[in-house]
């Protein structure tokens, strides 16, 4: 079967920015624009709405200056409005060359929002398109609320498309603005339109209000759409847009007749960067990019993976620059634990493995977190073996915090049988403890890992004496790793997590 190429337009920087509470800085937009076009290799990016703000103006100007230099200017698009040329003047000043003109795709929107007739609206649109052509700006046209237009006023939609077919328009963009379409409707509506206008390039822009966006994308492609609008992590207004990573995987695995140029192996790194910039967390179970989606929890699954990959599917984590993991907890079997031991380079006999498995299940029943890095300690505890003895002990410390004075810590620590004492001040009690610890290790000419993330959790509904779990992520020269501490005192739980880091390190 001959393949047909479909354009992928990423609208994270425009429609994705409509996620509640999300706003990119100019430098973030430029960084992501470079990654999307050159690293991820999407075909086009929609980077902003015209006239929004001075910050948006500066961001677009920076992007277009870079894109012009690198030969990408025709791949950078801006949302514009039917506003007697005001948006086009704004675009001209930024250097952008492609407008995505927002117009009314349903009679309901046209009648009640603009209060105009179709003929009046078409006349206004024709003026904007003519002006754009005269100043060298390419026009794509959005039919806002197109999906409801096809449901409730299809005669208007076809009248509008007949008009657009006479205009110098490069692409027509058909959005399911309110995310209301089923997959059957998506195919039916687009099939009708594409059969009537087979020579026009149509894009489909799906929203995810019913969690149907990926299914709708598949149907849009089957109907003959030539372009898709997607966002990193499915960001966007309300429930968001069709998610880029899921759509790319679905096309590559289930639609061999479609060719896309997106680089799969870069999806995860771009996803994580967008999450970092926005503070918009990725759900752990989000397909392709979630933390848990390549983690086997049930012991039977890990056992099957060791026996001819019985629980593998085509979504191999290596495709996306990731690795398969095996969780430890109450559903763990011996196979899960063996997989983690292999990664650590440890081996146990059958009896030892049975005892360790029982202990991990016991901890899981208490809802305690168990990680791969905990295994040496569990082994040492369960088997009473000297093989994995603790080498670093925080023996004693004094934490002081008085109003008007900097917090301080005096610390006594034992490393390989030798005791050291130091004191230091800091911005808080834990910061003072870390500063004292650094003094000890500096004397031994050892650079400690850098603290890169610090999170505190207590059970919902707990009182002030609740157990507090502190989770700290550390970065050393060769790896990132996480340690946890548990205590009713937050600072003490952080110190326990730090002591574990010192032993792992």
N, C-alpha and C positions, 0 to 999 in steps of 0.2 A: 504494500500500500504506500503510495506517495505521501510524504509528509508535507504539511503546510505550516508555515511559520506564523506564530502568534506573538504580538507585541505585549510585553509586560510593562505597564505604567505603574510606578510606585507613587502613592500619594500620601505617604507618612508625614511629609513635611508640610502638607496643606490640610488634607482631610483628617489625617491622624492627629494633627495638632488641635483638632476640635474635641479631642478627649478631654473630659472635665478635669481641670487643674493642670493641664499640660501646656507648656510654652517653651519653645526652643530659643536659645540665644542665637545671635548671628553667627558666631563661631561654631556652635553646634550644628547649625543648618549647613554650613559650608563643609564641615567634616563629614556629615552624613551624606551630603550630595556627592562628594568624592567617592565615598565607600559604595554607595548604591550604584553609581554608574561604572566605576572602574574595578571595584573588588567584587561586588555581587553581580554586576553586569546586567542590570535591568535595562530595558530599551529606552525608557523615558522616565522623568520624574516631574511631579507637580509640586512646586516648592512654596507657593504662597497664594494669598488672595490679594488682588490689587487694592490700593487705597487704605489698607487696614491701619498702618502705623508707620512712624519713622523707622522703628526697629525692623519692621518687615521690609521696608524700602532698602535699608542698608544690607540686610541679609541677601535679598535678591540681587542687588548690585554686586556684592562680593561673589556670589555664585556665578553670575553671568560673566564677570570678568575672568574668572578661572575657566569656565566652560568655553569661552571664546578662544582662549589661549590653547586649550587642549582639543579643540575641534568638536565639542559636545553641545554647542549652543542650540542646535535644533532639537536636542533631547530634553531641554529645560522648559517647562510650561508653567503658566500663571493663570489662575482663575480670574476672569474679568466679568464685567457687568454691562448691561445695556443702559448706558448712562451718558449718551451724547458725546462719547469720546474721552471722558475723564479717565477711565481705566487705561485707555490706549496711551494717553499722555504720560501717565504714571509708568507704564511699561517702557515707553520710549526712553524715559530718563534712567531706568534701571539697566537698559540694554537687553532686555528679554525679547525673544523673537517669535514665541508661540503663545497665543492666547487660547484659553478654554472658556468660551463665552457662555455664561450662565443664562439660560432662557427658560421659558415655561413649557413643560412637556405635558401638562394636563389642562383641560379647559377649566377645571375647578380653580387651580392656582391662578390662571390668567384672568378669570372673571372676578375673583374675590380679592386677589392681592394687587394686581395691576389695574383692574377695572377697565380693561381694553378689549377690543374685538381681535380675533385672529389677524385680520388684515392690518390693523394698526400695529400689532406686535411685529408682524413680519416686515413691515415697512421700516420700523425702528432697527430691527436686526440687520436688514440689508444695508442700512447706512453705516452701521458699525463695521460690518464685514468689508464694505467698500473702502472705508477709511483705513482699516488695518492693511488691506492689500496695497493701498497707495503709499504706505510708509514701510512696507517690507515685513509686515508681521503676518505669520501664518495663523489661520483660524481653525480651531476645532470647536464644535458646538455641543454644550450640555443641554439635554432636555430634562430639566428638573421635574421630579414627580412623574417621570415617564411611565413607571409601572402602574400607578393609579390612572394615568391617562389611558393606557391600553385597556384597563378594566372598565372604566366609566365613560370615556370619550374617545374611542378608537378612531372615529371619523376625523376628529381634530388632529390626532397624532399623524394620520396618513396625509391629511391636508398639509400639515407642517413639513413632513418629510418630502412631499412633492415640491414644496417651495424650496427647501434646502438643496434639493437635487439640482436646482438651477443656479446655485450660488458657488463661488470659489471657496469651498470648504474642504479641508483635508480629511477630517474624521468627524463622525457624529457619535457622541458619547451618551449612552443610554443608562441612566442610574435608577436602581431600585431605591429611591431616596429614603423611604421609610421602612425598608426591609420587609415588605409584605408579601413578596412573591413565593409561591411554591415552585418546586423544580418543574412540574408539568406546565405551569403558566409561563415560566421563563422560556422554555423551549418553544411553546406555542406562539407566544408574542414575537420572539425573535425570528422564528421560522417564517412567519407571515411577512415580517418587515424585510428580511434578507432576500426572500424569493421575489418580492416586489422591486427591491433596489439591490440587485446582486453586485453592482459595480461600486457601491459605496462602502467605505471602511467604517464598520460599526465597532465601538468598544462597549463592554458591559461593566457596570460599576455596581457591585453587590454589597448590601449591608446585611448585618447578621442578627437582626432582632429576634428571629425564630431559630437561630442556630442552623440556618439552611444555606448560608452563603456559599460554602464549598460545593454543595450539591447543585446550587443554581449556576455556579461558574461552569461546572461540567456540562450542564444542559445548554448554556450559552455557547460553549465551544461546539457542541454537537450541532447546534443550529447554524453555525457558520460565522460566529463573531471573530473578528480579526485582532482584537485587543482586549486586555483585562486590566482593571484598576484594583490594586491590592495595597495593603499596608503591613509593615513590620509589626508582628505580635497582634495583628488584627485591631490595631488602634483605630479610634474614630468616635464619632458622636454616638451616644446611647450605648448599644451593644457592640459598636464598632463595625469595621469593614471586613471583607473577605481577607483572611490571613495569608500573607505571602508564603510562608514556609509550607503550610498545609497544601495550598493550591499547587505549588511547584512539585511536591512529592506525588500528589494525586495525578497530575498530568504525566510526569515521568513514568509512573508505574501502571497507570490504567488507560492512558490515551496515546498509544504509540503513533497515531496519525498526526499528533501535534508536536511541533518542534519549538522549544523555547531556549533562550540563551542564558538563563539565570544559573549562576554557579552554586550548586547545592552545598558544597563544602564550606561556603562562607555564610550560610544562613544563620547558623548558631551565633557566631561572633558578632554579626551585625545586630541580631536580636538582643544579645546581652548589652551591647553598647547603647542601643536605643532605650532599653530599660534603665540603664544607669543614668543617661541624660535626663530622662523624664520622671524617674521615680515611679513609673508605672510598672508594677511588679508583674512578672510572668507566672501564671498559675503553675504549680508543680506538675499538674497533669495535662498541661497544654501540649497537644501533639507536636512532635518534632523538636521543639525548643524548651519544653518544661523539664525541670530537674529530675522528675521521676519517670519519664516516659521510656527510658532505656534501663530501668531498674527492675530486676526480677525479685519479688518478695517471697512468693510461695516456694517451699523447698522442692516440691514436685517439678516446678518449672526449671529450677537450676539443675536438677537431676536430668531432666529431658534435654537441656542444653548440652550436657556432657555426653549424651547418647544420641548422636547424629543430629544435633540442633533441632530437636523436636518442637521447641517453642519459639523458634525464630520465624520472622516474616521478612518481607522484602525491605522493610524499614530498618536496615542495618545502621547502627549509630555511626559507624565509620564514614558513611556517606556524608554526614553532616559535621564531620570533625569531632565526633564524640566517642565515648566508650560505654560498653554495657557494664552495669553494676549489679551487685547481688546484695539486697538488704538483709540486715540482721535484726531479728525480733522474734515474736512469739510464733510466727508461722514459718520460721527458718527450719530447714532440715539440714542434715549433714552436708548435702551438696552445696547449699548456700555458703556454709562456713568454709568448706574446702576451697571454693572459688576465691574467697577473701584471703585465706591462708596462702594460696598460691601466689597472689599478688604481693604478699609480704615476704615470700620466700620461706615460709614455715611449714613444717610437716608434723603430724601427730599420728599415733597409732589408733586403732579402732576404739580402744577403751578410753583413751584420752579424748578423742573426738566426741564420743558419746557424752562424757561428763561436761565438756565445754558446751555442747549443744543444749543440754538440760539447763545449764546456767543462763544461757542467752534467752531461752524460752521463759525462764523464771523472771528475768529482768524485763522482757517484753510484756509479760502479764502485769507488771507493776507500772507499765507505760514509761519505763526508762528508755532513753535513746541508746542504742548500741551502734557503734561505727566500726569500720575496719581498724582504725587506729586504737580502739579499745581492746582489740583481741589479745595483744601481748599481756595486758594487765589481767584480763579474764583468765587467760591460760595460767599465768603465774599464781593467781588466787585459787583457782579451782584445783590445780594439780600440785600446789605447794612445792613448786619447782624453783630452784635457784637460777634457772636458765634465763629468766626474763626479770631479774630483780630490779627494783627501782634504784636509780643511781643518784637522783637529786631529791632532797627533802627540804621543804621550807619548814624549818624547825620552830621558829618563833618570829613574831613581829609585833611592833607597837604602832598603832595608827592614831594620829592626833588630828583634830579638826576643831579650831577655835575661831570665833568670830573676830575678824580683823587680822588674823594671822594666816600665812600660807600653810596648808596641810603638810604634814611630814610623816615619814616612816623610818623606823629603825628595824632592820631586818637581820635575822640569823638564818643562814642557809648552809646545808651540808651537800657537797659535791664530791662523789667518789670517796667518802669517808673524811674529807677535810672540811672544817667549818670556817665560814666567812661571815663577818659582820660589816654592815654599811648603813648609813642613813642618808636621806635626801629629802628635798621638798618637791612639791609639784602643784599642778592646778587643781588636783583632787587627791583623795587618799590613794586611789589605785594608781594614778599618775606618779605620785610620790614613791609608791612601792616599786613601779617599773623603773624609775630613775635610780633607786637604790640597787635594784637587781643589775642594771646596766653597769654600775660601778664595779660590782663583783666580777662580771664577765669581762669588762674592759681590762681589769688587772690580769686576767688570764688570756688577754688578746683574742677574745671570741666575740664576734658580732652576733647579737641576738636577732631572731626573725622580727620583721616589722608587723605591728598590729594594723590590719587593714579593715577589719569590721568587728563590731562589738554589739551584741544584741542581748537583751534581758527579757525573760519570760516568767510570768507567774500564772498559775491556773486561774481561769475565769471565775469570778465571784469570791476569790480568796480574801482573807483579812491581812492585816499588817504583819502577822507572824508567819505568812505563807513561805513555803520553800521557793527559792528564787534560782532559776537556771540561767547562767551566763554562758553565752556561746561566742567564742572569739575565733576569728579567722586570722591566720598568720601567713606571712609571705617570707620565705627564705630564698636563697639564690636559685635553688633548683625545684622548688615546689610550693604550692599553697596547701595549707591544711587547717583543720578546725578542731578546737578542743572545747570541752564543756566542764563547768563546775556547778555543784549543787549545794546550796546552804541557805539558811534562813536570813543570812546577812548578804547583801548584794556584793559588797567589796570582798568578803571572804570567798564567795562563790567564784568571783573573778580570779582571786589568788589561786584557788584550787585548779581552775582552768589553766592558769599560767604554769603552775607546777607540772601539770600533765604535758604542756608544751615543752618545758625544759627537758623532760625525760624522752619525749618523742624526738626532740631536736638533737 
